[in-house]
Amino acid sequence: AAALRREVEAAKGRAAEAEEGAGKAARGAEEARRAAASEQKAAEEARAQRDQAAAAASTAEEAKAALGERAARAEADSASAVGEARARAEAAKETAAAAEA
């Protein structure tokens, strides 16, 4: 009977150890789950920031292209105005020369 009691006590001890081990494993699994969720959230935030940066870069490229187009138009308009002014000046010279003659 004493041997049986010792075996029962030993079995209870092993069961308590197993229960404690299972509790530690469950806590470890919960920590791992939280860490994975945190990493996933960080990855999602990084993707969102990357997408925002790409959109900003695209907008900057579009603005740069629009500025380039405006600069080219302004340069063409300026060249046209200079050409017209030269033509008027030349016509005025000719008119002045004809008036002197």
Backbone as a chain_set.jsonl record, in Angstrom:
{"seq": "AAALRREVEAAKGRAAEAEEGAGKAARGAEEARRAAASEQKAAEEARAQRDQAAAAASTAEEAKAALGERAARAEADSASAVGEARARAEAAKETAAAAEA", "coords": {"N": [[0.828, -1.198, 0.0], [1.964, 1.184, 0.768], [3.86, 1.506, -1.195], [2.226, 1.822, -3.351], [1.027, 4.251, -2.673], [3.283, 5.894, -2.839], [3.809, 5.727, -5.575], [1.483, 6.896, -6.586], [1.773, 9.502, -5.531], [4.133, 10.23, -6.867], [3.207, 10.145, -9.475], [1.318, 12.178, -9.325], [3.06, 14.301, -8.888], [4.51, 14.271, -11.309], [2.405, 14.865, -13.036], [1.736, 17.443, -12.156], [4.097, 18.773, -12.85], [3.986, 18.418, -15.605], [1.682, 19.859, -16.158], [2.52, 22.408, -15.401], [4.542, 22.753, -17.279], [2.992, 22.723, -19.588], [1.533, 25.052, -19.211], [3.603, 26.948, -19.341], [4.35, 26.551, -21.988], [2.015, 27.356, -23.276], [1.962, 30.068, -22.563], [4.305, 30.876, -23.843], [3.575, 30.378, -26.507], [1.524, 32.249, -26.787], [2.964, 34.626, -26.478], [4.576, 34.417, -28.735], [2.605, 34.55, -30.694], [1.672, 37.162, -30.285], [4.005, 38.575, -30.897], [4.29, 37.902, -33.6], [1.979, 39.088, -34.628], [2.567, 41.742, -34.105], [4.828, 42.078, -35.731], [3.622, 41.671, -38.196], [1.901, 43.869, -38.292], [3.798, 45.923, -38.309], [5.005, 45.382, -40.763], [2.854, 45.871, -42.479], [2.509, 48.607, -42.02], [4.946, 49.516, -42.996], [4.651, 48.831, -45.687], [2.531, 50.53, -46.346], [3.759, 53.017, -45.963], [5.715, 52.828, -47.922], [4.099, 52.755, -50.198], [2.958, 55.309, -50.013], [5.257, 56.854, -50.339], [5.937, 56.14, -52.94], [3.736, 57.169, -54.301], [4.086, 59.879, -53.753], [6.511, 60.32, -55.063], [5.724, 59.823, -57.672], [3.888, 61.9, -58.035], [5.644, 64.033, -57.782], [7.231, 63.617, -60.047], [5.308, 64.017, -62.021], [4.728, 66.717, -61.559], [7.208, 67.821, -62.107], [7.417, 67.226, -64.829], [5.273, 68.74, -65.796], [6.151, 71.304, -65.12], [8.394, 71.407, -66.759], [7.173, 71.328, -69.27], [5.762, 73.757, -69.162], [7.912, 75.52, -68.945], [9.147, 75.089, -71.398], [7.118, 76.003, -73.105], [7.025, 78.691, -72.283], [9.575, 79.497, -73.032], [9.387, 79.168, -75.798], [7.326, 81.009, -76.331], [8.638, 83.331, -75.542], [10.752, 83.408, -77.376], [9.278, 83.731, -79.693], [8.118, 86.243, -79.186], [10.419, 87.805, -79.102], [11.274, 87.472, -81.717], [9.136, 88.718, -83.066], [9.417, 91.33, -82.071], [11.918, 92.009, -83.127], [11.298, 91.91, -85.829], [9.455, 94.03, -85.967], [11.126, 96.146, -85.236], [12.92, 96.086, -87.342], [11.18, 96.705, -89.436], [10.485, 99.269, -88.619], [12.966, 100.538, -88.904], [13.277, 100.371, -91.653], [11.097, 101.91, -92.441], [11.869, 104.366, -91.363], [14.214, 104.8, -92.813], [13.143, 105.006, -95.363], [11.648, 107.295, -95.044], [13.61, 109.194, -94.665], [14.773, 109.274, -97.138]], "CA": [[0.0, 0.0, 0.0], [2.861, 2.337, 0.83], [4.472, 1.637, -2.519], [1.187, 2.363, -4.228], [0.891, 5.679, -2.351], [4.442, 6.596, -3.407], [3.607, 5.8, -7.028], [0.423, 7.893, -6.809], [2.38, 10.812, -5.271], [5.068, 10.487, -7.954], [2.388, 10.425, -10.657], [0.762, 13.524, -9.12], [4.171, 15.235, -9.102], [4.765, 14.34, -12.753], [1.259, 15.543, -13.629], [1.88, 18.868, -11.84], [5.187, 19.276, -13.695], [3.488, 18.459, -16.977], [0.737, 20.972, -16.211], [3.328, 23.626, -15.367], [5.186, 22.833, -18.592], [1.962, 23.093, -20.575], [1.244, 26.473, -18.986], [4.722, 27.717, -19.903], [4.259, 26.444, -23.449], [0.885, 28.19, -23.712], [2.408, 31.468, -22.455], [5.276, 31.082, -24.928], [2.826, 30.438, -27.764], [0.812, 33.539, -26.8], [3.974, 35.656, -26.74], [4.97, 34.284, -30.14], [1.486, 35.047, -31.496], [1.69, 38.628, -30.181], [5.17, 39.062, -31.647], [3.978, 37.758, -35.026], [0.988, 40.115, -34.962], [3.286, 43.015, -34.094], [5.652, 42.105, -36.947], [2.721, 41.83, -39.338], [1.461, 45.258, -38.283], [4.944, 46.737, -38.74], [5.172, 45.156, -42.201], [1.761, 46.581, -43.149], [2.828, 50.031, -41.935], [6.064, 49.758, -43.922], [4.085, 48.801, -47.045], [1.753, 51.759, -46.53], [4.717, 54.115, -46.126], [6.335, 52.653, -49.248], [3.102, 53.168, -51.19], [2.867, 56.776, -49.933], [6.475, 57.408, -50.934], [5.837, 55.947, -54.39], [2.748, 58.139, -54.796], [4.714, 61.207, -53.692], [7.508, 60.375, -56.133], [4.978, 59.932, -58.928], [3.359, 63.261, -58.084], [6.783, 64.917, -58.037], [7.596, 63.443, -61.459], [4.275, 64.686, -62.824], [4.919, 68.159, -61.395], [8.437, 68.163, -62.828], [7.089, 67.19, -66.256], [4.412, 69.894, -66.079], [7.015, 72.49, -65.091], [9.211, 71.35, -67.975], [6.314, 71.731, -70.392], [5.505, 75.195, -69.038], [9.158, 76.221, -69.251], [9.344, 75.01, -72.852], [6.142, 76.921, -73.72], [7.447, 80.057, -71.993], [10.743, 79.768, -73.87], [8.9, 79.335, -77.171], [6.611, 82.29, -76.375], [9.642, 84.384, -75.452], [11.439, 83.451, -78.664], [8.322, 84.298, -80.646], [8.003, 87.669, -78.886], [11.68, 88.421, -79.532], [11.226, 87.504, -83.182], [8.181, 89.766, -83.468], [10.016, 92.633, -81.75], [12.97, 92.251, -84.126], [10.64, 92.214, -87.111], [8.906, 95.402, -85.873], [12.261, 97.069, -85.235], [13.428, 96.116, -88.725], [10.194, 97.45, -90.226], [10.601, 100.673, -88.233], [14.191, 101.034, -89.529], [12.994, 100.538, -93.074], [10.191, 103.051, -92.567], [12.677, 105.545, -91.09], [15.113, 104.979, -93.952], [12.344, 105.474, -96.496], [11.225, 108.682, -94.748], [14.781, 110.049, -94.853], [15.129, 109.338, -98.555]], "C": [[0.863, 1.248, 0.0], [3.495, 2.573, -0.533], [3.468, 2.244, -3.488], [0.993, 3.847, -3.976], [2.051, 6.476, -2.943], [4.28, 6.751, -4.919], [2.558, 6.847, -7.381], [0.996, 9.292, -6.612], [3.347, 11.192, -6.392], [4.302, 10.851, -9.228], [1.772, 11.813, -10.545], [1.832, 14.583, -9.383], [4.472, 15.399, -10.59], [3.632, 15.077, -13.452], [1.34, 17.045, -13.382], [2.977, 19.49, -12.688], [4.729, 19.42, -15.147], [2.525, 19.632, -17.163], [1.483, 22.303, -16.227], [4.018, 23.837, -16.718], [4.203, 23.258, -19.675], [1.601, 24.563, -20.437], [2.339, 27.353, -19.566], [4.66, 27.709, -21.425], [3.138, 27.324, -23.983], [1.266, 29.665, -23.647], [3.399, 31.803, -23.565], [4.578, 31.211, -26.274], [2.088, 31.768, -27.885], [1.782, 34.681, -27.09], [4.4, 35.62, -28.21], [3.868, 34.816, -31.058], [1.459, 36.571, -31.484], [2.843, 39.221, -30.982], [4.905, 38.984, -33.148], [2.975, 38.817, -35.467], [1.653, 41.485, -35.026], [4.147, 43.153, -35.346], [4.78, 42.304, -38.18], [2.242, 43.277, -39.437], [2.58, 46.178, -38.769], [5.158, 46.595, -40.242], [4.086, 45.892, -42.989], [2.013, 48.082, -43.144], [3.957, 50.382, -42.901], [5.558, 49.761, -45.366], [3.304, 50.076, -47.326], [2.683, 52.951, -46.743], [5.391, 54.039, -47.489], [5.376, 53.118, -50.331], [2.947, 54.687, -51.201], [4.08, 57.426, -50.586], [6.429, 57.274, -52.453], [4.845, 56.941, -54.992], [3.334, 59.544, -54.799], [5.738, 61.363, -54.805], [6.824, 60.536, -57.484], [4.436, 61.342, -59.103], [4.48, 64.248, -58.397], [7.223, 64.821, -59.491], [6.59, 64.148, -62.365], [4.447, 66.201, -62.755], [6.151, 68.621, -62.165], [8.159, 68.2, -64.335], [6.242, 68.402, -66.638], [5.233, 71.18, -66.081], [7.89, 72.543, -66.338], [8.416, 71.803, -69.187], [6.05, 73.23, -70.348], [6.744, 76.007, -69.388], [9.403, 76.219, -70.756], [8.382, 75.956, -73.566], [6.558, 78.368, -73.508], [8.644, 80.436, -72.853], [10.318, 79.993, -75.325], [8.166, 80.668, -77.318], [7.594, 83.453, -76.366], [10.379, 84.534, -76.785], [10.545, 84.076, -79.721], [8.203, 85.804, -80.438], [9.263, 88.409, -79.327], [11.703, 88.539, -81.051], [10.296, 88.597, -83.686], [8.761, 91.155, -83.214], [11.116, 92.971, -82.752], [12.344, 92.636, -85.466], [10.072, 93.631, -87.084], [10.024, 96.442, -85.918], [12.826, 97.207, -86.643], [12.483, 96.917, -89.613], [10.277, 98.939, -89.896], [11.847, 101.288, -88.852], [13.945, 101.326, -91.01], [12.097, 101.749, -93.305], [10.965, 104.336, -92.361], [13.618, 105.834, -92.254], [14.364, 105.513, -95.16], [11.906, 106.91, -96.275], [12.397, 109.627, -94.96], [15.071, 110.25, -96.323], [14.245, 110.243, -99.361]], "O": [[0.555, 2.237, -0.665], [3.645, 3.715, -0.967], [3.815, 3.071, -4.332], [0.816, 4.624, -4.914], [1.862, 7.571, -3.474], [4.589, 7.808, -5.47], [2.714, 7.593, -8.348], [0.743, 10.181, -7.425], [3.377, 12.345, -6.82], [4.7, 11.753, -9.966], [1.702, 12.547, -11.531], [1.57, 15.613, -10.004], [4.665, 16.514, -11.076], [3.885, 15.846, -14.38], [1.052, 17.838, -14.279], [2.82, 20.603, -13.191], [5.04, 20.402, -15.822], [2.549, 20.312, -18.19], [1.125, 23.215, -16.973], [4.07, 24.955, -17.233], [4.534, 24.047, -20.56], [1.386, 25.247, -21.438], [2.061, 28.37, -20.2], [4.89, 28.732, -22.071], [3.291, 27.966, -25.023], [0.941, 30.433, -24.553], [3.339, 32.882, -24.156], [4.947, 32.056, -27.09], [2.032, 32.349, -28.969], [1.464, 35.594, -27.852], [4.562, 36.661, -28.846], [4.152, 35.453, -32.072], [1.254, 37.205, -32.519], [2.685, 40.237, -31.66], [5.259, 39.902, -33.887], [3.103, 39.382, -36.553], [1.339, 42.294, -35.899], [4.192, 44.222, -35.955], [5.159, 43.025, -39.103], [2.184, 43.844, -40.527], [2.339, 47.101, -39.548], [5.459, 47.576, -40.922], [4.362, 46.468, -44.042], [1.764, 48.759, -44.141], [3.923, 51.429, -43.549], [5.981, 50.587, -46.174], [3.401, 50.64, -48.416], [2.427, 53.796, -47.6], [5.614, 55.063, -48.135], [5.783, 53.795, -51.276], [2.82, 55.291, -52.266], [3.953, 58.423, -51.298], [6.836, 58.187, -53.172], [5.086, 57.49, -56.067], [3.11, 60.312, -55.734], [5.824, 62.423, -55.424], [7.287, 61.293, -58.337], [4.515, 61.913, -60.191], [4.295, 65.183, -59.176], [7.552, 65.836, -60.106], [6.964, 64.79, -63.347], [4.326, 66.89, -63.767], [6.141, 69.678, -62.795], [8.617, 69.107, -65.03], [6.466, 69.019, -67.68], [5.039, 72.044, -66.936], [8.099, 73.615, -66.906], [8.91, 72.558, -70.025], [6.106, 73.902, -71.378], [6.652, 77.046, -70.041], [9.819, 77.229, -71.323], [8.768, 76.633, -74.518], [6.465, 79.186, -74.424], [8.726, 81.56, -73.347], [10.823, 80.893, -75.996], [8.355, 81.377, -78.307], [7.415, 84.436, -77.084], [10.6, 85.648, -77.261], [11.007, 84.862, -80.548], [8.188, 86.562, -81.407], [9.181, 89.513, -79.865], [12.097, 89.567, -81.602], [10.63, 89.319, -84.625], [8.615, 92.054, -84.043], [11.224, 94.121, -83.178], [12.798, 93.56, -86.141], [10.192, 94.361, -88.068], [9.888, 97.486, -86.557], [13.169, 98.305, -87.082], [12.926, 97.712, -90.442], [10.155, 99.779, -90.787], [11.809, 102.44, -89.287], [14.341, 102.364, -91.54], [12.306, 102.519, -94.243], [10.757, 105.304, -93.092], [13.797, 106.99, -92.635], [14.871, 106.361, -95.893], [11.804, 107.673, -97.235], [12.196, 110.761, -95.395], [15.571, 111.306, -96.714], [14.441, 110.383, -100.568]]}, "num_chains": 1, "name": "protein.A"}
